[in-house]
C-alpha cells in the first residue's frame, strides 16, 4: 500500500536547481535511507513532503488520516519553554480535545433539550478518546520517555534555550516518540547524540513496524536500520534495494557501465561525423552521408554527470608549541553548579585526545573552560607557550547573512577573490554554493565554510567540538585523513568511534569525572 506519492517534483533556489522531474513512492513498512552529498537537497525534500516548502512543480500526496512525525535538526525551540512544555506539545491534539469538551460543558446551560442531548453525546465521545489515549497519564509517560533518553538528569524544568546540542536533539526525539506517529521522518537524528543513545535509537528503529525515511551520514547506523536506499544526486532520485554497502556496489557498477557506453557512443559519433564530412560533397556518396547524418540527428546522446568537487582539508602547521599544551589544577567546571569533580589533567605536544561520554556532562564546557571562554568555578588552567589555536565550535546559533565569499574575505582580508574562491572550492563547495548566502546552505555546507576558515590559518592545536556533524561521507573521510596527517596536537569531542579512533592517540572518558548520575 502506497503511503506517500511524489510525482514529477521540480524545485530550485534562484538559478540553482535542486530537483528535476523527481518521483518517489513510500510503501507500508519500508525503512528508507535518503542519502547524497551535502547540498544535494535531502532536507529540502523533507521540507517539501511535510508541506513546509512548496515545490516549483509536481505533486505530493499522502494517504488519508496519516499522522507524520518529523525530527527536524533545524527546528526552533522557543526561549521560555521548559523541556516538559515541549514534550507536552506531543499531546497538543488531546489538550485541544479537552478544551473543546470544556467549552461544550460551558454551553450546556444555554441550549435546548435536543441540543443538550447532542452535546452530551459529543462530550462522551471525547471523554472516551481521552481515556483510551491515556490523557490522564501524560505526565507519567513524559517522565518514562525522558528517563529513557537521559533527560531527567538534566531536569525537565530547564529552559530549552539553555540546552546543549545533544540535549536539544534528545528533546525533539522524545517529543516525536511520544506522538507515536504512523510515519517517522528523521533528519540526521544521531547528530549530537552520545553512543549509548545512538544504540537505543538503533534498537528502536530496528523494531519499528511502520515506515520511516532517514537522512544520515553515519553509515554503520544507517546500515543497521534500513532496507532501501534512495540516492539523491544531480537533481535525480534513484532507488536501490538493500543497505548502503550494497548501494555502493550497484552504483559503482552502473557508473562503470555508463562510462563504457559513453566511450563507445563517442567513438561511433566520431566515425559518423568523419564519414559525413568526407562524403557529403560527392554525388556518388551523398545519400550515404545524409543517411549517417540522420542517424546522428536521431541519436540520444549519453551524458556523464559532472564530478562533484571532493574536499581537500590540509591544515597549515604553525611553529611547534611548548611541550606543555595545558594543565589543570583542581579545576571544577560548570555554570551555576559544578559539572565535575576537581580535575587534574595534562596534555602534551603531539597528543591527539578524544573526549567521550554522554551528552550534558560538560565536554563542551571543559573545552571552553580550558580556552578561557568560561570562568572556572574552582581551580586553575595553565596553557603552554607558543600556542596557535584553531577552534571549531559545536554549533553556531546566530543567523549569518554573509555570502561564503564575504565570510572568508572578512577572515582573510589579504586574499584576492581568486584565492577566496579557490579556498572554498578545496573544501568541496561548488560555484553556486560559494556565491550563496550562508543562511541558505545545508548544515554540511555551513560546516565546510567553517572548516575552510580553520585550514587556512596556521595552528599547532586544534580544538574540535563535534566536527563531523552534518558532513557527508567523502568530507568525513577526508577530515580523518587530514587530522591523521596533522603534525600539531588535537583535542576532539566526537560521538562517532569509527571517526575518532582513526585519529587519536588517547581517549578520555569524561563520565569518570562528571558529577552527573547515570
Secondary structure as the mmCIF struct_conf table of DSSP 4:
data_model
#
loop_
_struct_conf.conf_type_id
_struct_conf.id
_struct_conf.beg_label_comp_id
_struct_conf.beg_label_asym_id
_struct_conf.beg_label_seq_id
_struct_conf.end_label_comp_id
_struct_conf.end_label_asym_id
_struct_conf.end_label_seq_id
STRN STRN1 UNK A 2 UNK A 13
TURN_TY1_P TURN_TY1_P1 UNK A 14 UNK A 15
STRN STRN2 UNK A 16 UNK A 27
TURN_TY1_P TURN_TY1_P2 UNK A 28 UNK A 29
STRN STRN3 UNK A 31 UNK A 35
TURN_TY1_P TURN_TY1_P3 UNK A 38 UNK A 39
BEND BEND1 UNK A 40 UNK A 41
HELX_RH_AL_P HELX_RH_AL_P1 UNK A 42 UNK A 49
TURN_TY1_P TURN_TY1_P4 UNK A 50 UNK A 51
BEND BEND2 UNK A 52 UNK A 53
BEND BEND3 UNK A 56 UNK A 56
STRN STRN4 UNK A 57 UNK A 62
HELX_LH_PP_P HELX_LH_PP_P1 UNK A 63 UNK A 63
TURN_TY1_P TURN_TY1_P5 UNK A 64 UNK A 65
STRN STRN5 UNK A 68 UNK A 71
TURN_TY1_P TURN_TY1_P6 UNK A 73 UNK A 74
TURN_TY1_P TURN_TY1_P7 UNK A 79 UNK A 80
STRN STRN6 UNK A 82 UNK A 82
HELX_RH_AL_P HELX_RH_AL_P2 UNK A 83 UNK A 88
HELX_RH_3T_P HELX_RH_3T_P1 UNK A 89 UNK A 91
HELX_RH_AL_P HELX_RH_AL_P3 UNK A 92 UNK A 107
HELX_RH_3T_P HELX_RH_3T_P2 UNK A 108 UNK A 110
BEND BEND4 UNK A 111 UNK A 111
HELX_RH_AL_P HELX_RH_AL_P4 UNK A 113 UNK A 132
TURN_TY1_P TURN_TY1_P8 UNK A 133 UNK A 134
HELX_RH_3T_P HELX_RH_3T_P3 UNK A 135 UNK A 137
HELX_RH_AL_P HELX_RH_AL_P5 UNK A 138 UNK A 148
TURN_TY1_P TURN_TY1_P9 UNK A 149 UNK A 150
TURN_TY1_P TURN_TY1_P10 UNK A 152 UNK A 154
TURN_TY1_P TURN_TY1_P11 UNK A 156 UNK A 157
BEND BEND5 UNK A 158 UNK A 158
STRN STRN7 UNK A 159 UNK A 159
HELX_RH_3T_P HELX_RH_3T_P4 UNK A 160 UNK A 162
HELX_RH_AL_P HELX_RH_AL_P6 UNK A 165 UNK A 179
TURN_TY1_P TURN_TY1_P12 UNK A 180 UNK A 180
BEND BEND6 UNK A 182 UNK A 182
STRN STRN8 UNK A 183 UNK A 187
BEND BEND7 UNK A 188 UNK A 188
TURN_TY1_P TURN_TY1_P13 UNK A 189 UNK A 192
HELX_RH_AL_P HELX_RH_AL_P7 UNK A 195 UNK A 206
TURN_TY1_P TURN_TY1_P14 UNK A 207 UNK A 207
BEND BEND8 UNK A 210 UNK A 210
STRN STRN9 UNK A 212 UNK A 215
BEND BEND9 UNK A 217 UNK A 217
HELX_RH_AL_P HELX_RH_AL_P8 UNK A 219 UNK A 225
BEND BEND10 UNK A 227 UNK A 227
STRN STRN10 UNK A 228 UNK A 233
TURN_TY1_P TURN_TY1_P15 UNK A 234 UNK A 235
STRN STRN11 UNK A 236 UNK A 241
BEND BEND11 UNK A 242 UNK A 242
HELX_RH_AL_P HELX_RH_AL_P9 UNK A 244 UNK A 279
TURN_TY1_P TURN_TY1_P16 UNK A 280 UNK A 281
TURN_TY1_P TURN_TY1_P17 UNK A 283 UNK A 285
HELX_RH_AL_P HELX_RH_AL_P10 UNK A 286 UNK A 298
HELX_LH_PP_P HELX_LH_PP_P2 UNK A 304 UNK A 311
HELX_LH_PP_P HELX_LH_PP_P3 UNK A 315 UNK A 315
STRN STRN12 UNK A 316 UNK A 317
BEND BEND12 UNK A 319 UNK A 319
BEND BEND13 UNK A 323 UNK A 323
STRN STRN13 UNK A 324 UNK A 332
STRN STRN14 UNK A 334 UNK A 334
BEND BEND14 UNK A 335 UNK A 337
STRN STRN15 UNK A 338 UNK A 338
BEND BEND15 UNK A 339 UNK A 339
STRN STRN16 UNK A 340 UNK A 340
BEND BEND16 UNK A 341 UNK A 341
STRN STRN17 UNK A 343 UNK A 343
STRN STRN18 UNK A 346 UNK A 348
TURN_TY1_P TURN_TY1_P18 UNK A 349 UNK A 350
STRN STRN19 UNK A 352 UNK A 356
TURN_TY1_P TURN_TY1_P19 UNK A 359 UNK A 360
BEND BEND17 UNK A 361 UNK A 362
HELX_RH_AL_P HELX_RH_AL_P11 UNK A 363 UNK A 370
TURN_TY1_P TURN_TY1_P20 UNK A 371 UNK A 372
BEND BEND18 UNK A 373 UNK A 374
BEND BEND19 UNK A 377 UNK A 377
STRN STRN20 UNK A 378 UNK A 383
BEND BEND20 UNK A 385 UNK A 386
STRN STRN21 UNK A 389 UNK A 392
BEND BEND21 UNK A 394 UNK A 394
BEND BEND22 UNK A 398 UNK A 398
BEND BEND23 UNK A 402 UNK A 402
STRN STRN22 UNK A 403 UNK A 403
HELX_RH_AL_P HELX_RH_AL_P12 UNK A 404 UNK A 411
TURN_TY1_P TURN_TY1_P21 UNK A 413 UNK A 414
BEND BEND24 UNK A 415 UNK A 415
HELX_RH_AL_P HELX_RH_AL_P13 UNK A 417 UNK A 426
TURN_TY1_P TURN_TY1_P22 UNK A 427 UNK A 428
HELX_RH_AL_P HELX_RH_AL_P14 UNK A 431 UNK A 434
TURN_TY1_P TURN_TY1_P23 UNK A 435 UNK A 435
BEND BEND25 UNK A 436 UNK A 436
STRN STRN23 UNK A 437 UNK A 437
HELX_RH_3T_P HELX_RH_3T_P5 UNK A 438 UNK A 440
BEND BEND26 UNK A 441 UNK A 441
HELX_RH_AL_P HELX_RH_AL_P15 UNK A 443 UNK A 455
TURN_TY1_P TURN_TY1_P24 UNK A 456 UNK A 456
BEND BEND27 UNK A 457 UNK A 457
STRN STRN24 UNK A 458 UNK A 459
BEND BEND28 UNK A 460 UNK A 460
STRN STRN25 UNK A 461 UNK A 465
BEND BEND29 UNK A 466 UNK A 466
TURN_TY1_P TURN_TY1_P25 UNK A 467 UNK A 470
HELX_RH_AL_P HELX_RH_AL_P16 UNK A 473 UNK A 485
BEND BEND30 UNK A 488 UNK A 488
STRN STRN26 UNK A 489 UNK A 493
BEND BEND31 UNK A 495 UNK A 495
HELX_RH_AL_P HELX_RH_AL_P17 UNK A 497 UNK A 503
BEND BEND32 UNK A 505 UNK A 505
STRN STRN27 UNK A 506 UNK A 509
HELX_RH_3T_P HELX_RH_3T_P6 UNK A 510 UNK A 512
TURN_TY1_P TURN_TY1_P26 UNK A 513 UNK A 513
STRN STRN28 UNK A 514 UNK A 514
BEND BEND33 UNK A 515 UNK A 515
#
